[in-house]
Amino acid sequence: MPSPVPEARPWREALALAAWLLATLALRPLLLPDEGRYAGVAYEMLRGDALLPTLDGLPFFHKPPLLYWLDLGAMRLFGVNDFAVRCGPALLGWCLGMALFLHLRRWHGLAVARAGLAVLATSPLFFVGAQYVNHDVGVAACITAAVLAAVRAVDDPARTSRRWLALAWACSALGVLAKGLIGIVLPGLVVVPWLLAQGRWRQLLSLLHPLGLLAFAAVVLPWMVLMQQRYPGFFDYFIVEQHFRRYTGTEFNNRMPVWFYWVVLPLFMLPWSGWLWPSLRRLKPVRTLDARAGLYLWWVVAIAGFFSLPASKLVGYVMPALAPMAALLALALVARGTAWPRVAAAAALACVAIVAALAWKAPGSHRELALTLGARVQAGDRVAFIDEYFYDLPFYARLAAPAVVVSAWDDPDLPRHDNWRKELWDAARFSPDRGAAVLWNWDRLAALPCGVPRLWLVAAATHRARLEAALPGLALVQAAHGVELLTLSGRSCGATP
């Protein structure tokens, strides 16, 4: 079947999607833990080393740097605020949407492309994810672009386009810099079986052209090699521990049943998933399935199946399946003559309502305390977090130095639990001296104020009695949502142990 002739350049769709994603970026405070954590990392890179992700001043290699670089650039343009730090995911979400639109327009025509973009843009998982500061929408965008570029490269069964092939490998490399090895694994998991199912093994081999491999290496290797040179344990931690051990391990949080994503994906694409069954009915019988529709179906199955295998599951992991789901639904909507613009209007209102509800509730936000601390802290003061890392507080308070974090850092069970303690403990492995300076056991707390003009403490209200026993003279500055901001004027004392 010949491809539809492309229409004029899609300026209206591009601008509409950008306006839709940007309009509500600053409506709510950072959500915890993810947004506070990753915004804080980008903020530390802004005022420190732009190549090295750090959390509380410690090398933080849980995730690669693409999101941080985008947010760092946005903060340089727009200042340190909620809008700027969400520009990175919004830009990546926009790229995802436009990649899908351009692909659908080329393969299926403008009507399907517009319907597909509307389905994607007003699906709650996409809309919230594209203004949520974490790495999921970034890797989804890169995987989507890589798959669609690879498909474009082999669009002509008689030859493989090297230009599109190089772009596919470059997008995969960006996917690795967005979230890790799934940036290359998942595009391969989608494209390779799809080509094999059509008997196109010669084109499959052509995907390994040296030009593509060179494009991949040129994008992904410089940062990774530099980190390995600086920190010799980087590759083992980032590649082995954060990928293979995490994928196969059972000690991580968020344990969910194997069917989790098969429920989550349609649930978080409401109301559009109401057309899922008509969309699937169009694909019968499978033996005569059109290769184009087959790509979308296999793409969804491959992504959801891949992430269903590990015990640990988070909603955002399945975002790389959004584009093919939107394509399948758009084909059904247009084929049935559904008045999808009306549905899109209702879906858009629902998406805005979700963001407004999050802004109203602001679950877990410490912005109020942080703004108070930021207005009062002075050069030379010391800030301490008590038995918790308050991820969003350094960002909102604009702290100029890492906070001391007081907890039971000598607990032998600490490495076995996937939580904030393990994140900091892992980071301190790459810089023991920095770790010793900021990770304090409780018995060192009394010595903390020595030689500083003032000490500021942030702690759950349940720690007040223990803190007052260790540090007489504490004064309450502000309390919000069970968390207190306390202060203690400096005093002279002996040498710090």
Residue pairs with C-beta under 8 A, 6 or more apart in sequence:
3 106
3 107
3 155
4 105
4 106
4 107
4 108
4 109
4 110
6 105
6 106
7 105
7 110
10 98
10 101
10 102
10 105
13 98
13 101
13 113
13 114
13 117
14 94
14 98
17 94
17 97
17 98
17 101
17 117
17 121
18 94
20 121
20 127
20 348
21 90
21 93
21 94
21 121
21 127
21 130
21 131
22 90
24 131
24 352
24 355
25 82
25 83
25 86
25 87
25 90
25 131
26 81
26 82
26 83
26 86
27 355
27 356
27 359
28 82
28 355
28 358
28 359
28 362
29 82
29 359
29 362
29 365
29 367
29 392
29 396
30 36
30 39
30 82
30 85
30 133
30 365
30 367
30 391
30 392
30 395
30 396
31 132
31 358
31 363
31 364
31 365
32 363
32 364
32 365
32 366
32 391
32 392
33 391
33 420
34 132
34 133
34 134
35 85
35 132
35 133
35 134
35 391
35 392
36 366
36 390
36 391
36 392
36 393
36 395
37 55
37 391
37 423
38 63
38 67
38 68
38 71
38 133
38 134
38 135
39 71
39 85
39 133
39 392
39 395
40 55
40 391
40 392
40 394
40 395
41 53
41 54
41 55
41 60
41 68
42 67
42 68
42 71
42 72
42 75
42 85
42 88
43 75
43 80
43 85
43 394
43 395
44 53
44 54
44 55
44 56
44 57
44 394
45 51
45 52
45 53
45 54
45 65
45 68
45 69
45 72
46 72
46 75
46 76
46 80
47 400
48 54
50 69
50 72
51 65
51 223
51 226
52 59
52 227
52 230
53 59
53 60
53 61
53 63
53 65
53 68
54 60
54 427
55 423
55 424
55 427
56 389
56 394
56 402
56 403
56 405
56 424
56 427
56 438
57 401
57 402
57 434
57 437
57 438
58 402
58 424
58 427
58 428
58 430
58 431
58 434
58 435
58 438
59 231
59 427
59 430
59 431
60 423
60 427
61 227
61 231
61 234
61 237
61 238
61 242
61 426
61 427
61 430
62 242
62 423
62 426
63 135
63 179
63 180
64 176
64 177
64 178
64 179
64 180
64 223
64 238
65 177
65 223
66 135
66 138
66 174
66 177
66 178
67 88
67 89
67 92
67 133
67 134
67 135
67 138
67 178
68 88
69 88
70 87
70 88
70 91
70 92
71 84
71 85
71 86
71 87
71 88
71 133
74 84
74 85
74 87
74 88
75 81
75 84
75 85
77 84
78 84
78 87
80 395
80 398
85 133
85 395
86 131
86 132
86 133
88 133
88 138
89 129
89 130
89 131
89 132
89 133
89 134
89 137
89 138
90 130
90 131
92 130
92 137
92 138
92 140
92 141
92 142
92 178
93 126
93 129
93 130
93 131
93 137
93 141
94 130
95 141
95 145
96 120
96 126
96 130
96 137
96 140
96 141
96 144
96 145
96 322
96 323
97 117
97 120
97 121
97 126
99 141
99 144
99 145
99 148
99 323
100 116
100 117
100 120
100 144
100 148
100 323
100 326
100 327
101 113
101 114
101 116
101 117
102 113
103 148
103 151
103 152
104 112
104 113
104 116
104 117
104 327
104 330
105 112
105 113
106 152
107 292
108 292
108 330
108 331
111 334
112 327
112 330
112 331
112 334
113 330
115 329
115 330
115 333
115 334
115 340
116 326
116 327
116 329
116 330
117 326
118 330
118 340
118 341
118 344
119 269
119 272
119 325
119 326
119 329
119 330
119 333
119 340
119 344
120 126
120 322
120 323
120 326
121 127
121 348
122 272
122 344
122 347
122 348
122 350
122 351
123 268
123 269
123 270
123 272
123 322
123 326
123 347
123 351
124 268
124 269
124 270
124 350
124 351
124 354
125 265
125 268
125 269
125 315
125 316
125 318
125 319
125 322
126 137
126 319
126 322
127 351
127 354
127 355
128 351
128 354
128 355
129 136
129 137
129 140
129 316
129 319
130 137
131 355
132 316
134 316
135 178
135 179
136 179
136 314
136 316
136 317
136 319
137 316
137 319
138 178
138 179
139 175
139 178
139 179
139 180
139 182
139 183
139 319
139 320
140 319
140 320
140 322
140 323
141 178
142 171
142 172
142 174
142 175
142 178
142 183
143 171
143 172
143 175
143 182
143 183
143 186
143 187
143 320
144 320
144 322
144 323
145 167
145 168
145 171
145 174
146 168
146 169
146 171
146 172
146 175
146 183
146 187
147 168
147 187
147 190
147 191
147 299
148 323
149 164
149 165
149 167
149 168
149 171
150 164
150 165
150 168
150 187
150 191
150 207
151 191
151 295
152 161
152 164
152 168
153 160
153 161
153 162
153 163
153 164
153 165
153 167
153 168
153 207
154 160
154 161
154 195
154 200
154 203
154 206
154 207
155 161
157 200
157 203
160 203
160 206
160 207
160 209
162 209
162 211
162 212
165 206
165 207
165 209
165 211
165 212
166 211
166 212
166 214
166 215
167 215
168 187
168 207
168 212
169 212
169 213
169 215
169 216
170 215
170 216
170 218
170 219
171 187
172 183
172 184
172 187
172 216
173 183
173 184
173 215
173 216
173 217
173 218
173 219
173 220
174 183
174 219
175 182
175 183
175 184
175 186
175 187
176 183
176 184
176 220
177 183
177 219
177 220
177 223
180 238
180 242
180 243
181 239
181 243
184 216
185 306
186 302
186 303
186 306
186 320
189 302
189 303
189 306
190 295
190 298
190 299
190 302
190 303
191 207
192 204
192 207
193 298
193 302
194 291
194 294
194 295
194 298
194 299
195 201
195 203
195 204
196 204
197 294
197 298
198 291
224 234
224 235
224 238
227 234
227 238
228 234
228 235
231 430
233 429
233 430
234 430
237 426
237 429
237 430
246 252
246 310
246 312
247 309
247 310
248 310
249 310
249 311
249 312
250 311
251 416
251 417
251 418
252 311
252 312
252 418
253 312
253 418
253 419
254 312
254 313
254 314
255 311
255 312
255 313
256 311
256 312
256 313
258 308
258 309
259 308
260 308
260 313
261 304
261 307
261 308
261 313
261 317
261 318
261 321
262 304
262 308
264 315
264 318
265 273
265 300
265 304
265 318
265 321
265 325
266 273
266 276
267 273
268 315
269 322
269 325
269 326
269 329
271 343
271 346
271 347
271 350
272 326
272 329
272 343
272 347
273 325
273 329
275 329
275 332
275 333
275 336
275 338
276 328
276 329
278 332
278 336
279 328
279 329
279 331
279 332
280 328
282 293
282 331
282 332
282 335
283 289
283 293
283 294
283 297
289 297
293 328
293 331
295 324
296 324
296 325
296 327
296 328
297 324
297 328
299 321
299 323
299 324
300 321
300 324
300 325
300 328
303 318
303 320
303 321
304 318
304 321
307 313
307 317
307 318
312 418
332 338
333 340
334 340
364 481
365 392
365 481
366 390
366 392
366 393
366 396
366 458
366 480
366 481
366 483
367 392
367 396
368 478
368 480
369 393
369 458
369 478
369 480
369 483
369 485
370 390
370 392
370 393
370 394
370 395
370 396
370 397
371 396
371 397
372 477
372 478
372 485
373 383
373 393
373 397
373 456
373 458
373 485
374 396
374 397
374 398
374 399
376 456
376 477
377 383
377 397
377 399
377 454
377 456
378 453
378 454
379 400
380 452
380 453
380 454
381 452
381 453
381 454
381 455
381 456
382 404
382 448
382 449
382 452
382 454
382 455
382 456
383 397
383 399
383 401
383 403
383 404
383 455
383 456
383 457
383 458
384 403
384 404
384 405
384 406
384 440
384 445
384 448
384 455
384 456
384 457
384 458
385 393
385 403
385 404
385 405
385 406
385 457
385 458
385 459
386 406
386 457
386 458
386 459
386 460
386 463
386 467
387 406
387 407
387 459
387 460
387 463
388 407
388 420
388 459
388 460
389 405
389 420
389 423
389 424
390 458
390 483
391 420
393 399
393 403
393 458
394 402
394 403
402 434
402 437
402 438
403 438
403 458
404 438
404 439
404 440
404 448
405 424
405 438
405 439
405 440
406 440
406 441
406 442
406 444
406 445
407 421
407 439
407 440
407 441
407 442
408 414
408 441
408 442
409 421
409 425
409 439
409 440
409 441
410 441
411 421
414 421
414 422
414 425
415 422
415 425
424 435
424 439
425 439
427 435
428 434
428 435
428 436
428 439
429 435
440 448
442 470
444 496
444 497
445 467
445 470
445 471
446 470
446 471
447 493
447 494
447 496
447 497
448 455
449 455
449 471
449 488
449 490
449 491
449 493
450 491
450 492
450 493
450 494
450 495
450 496
451 490
451 492
451 496
452 490
453 489
453 490
454 487
454 488
454 489
454 490
455 471
455 487
455 488
455 489
455 490
456 477
456 485
456 486
456 487
457 467
457 471
457 474
457 484
457 485
457 486
457 487
457 488
458 483
458 484
458 485
458 486
459 467
459 483
459 484
459 486
460 482
460 483
460 484
461 479
461 482
461 483
461 484
462 482
464 484
464 486
467 474
467 486
468 474
471 488
473 488
473 489
473 491
474 486
474 487
474 488
475 486
475 487
475 488
476 484
476 485
476 486
477 484
477 485
477 486
477 487
478 484
478 485
479 485
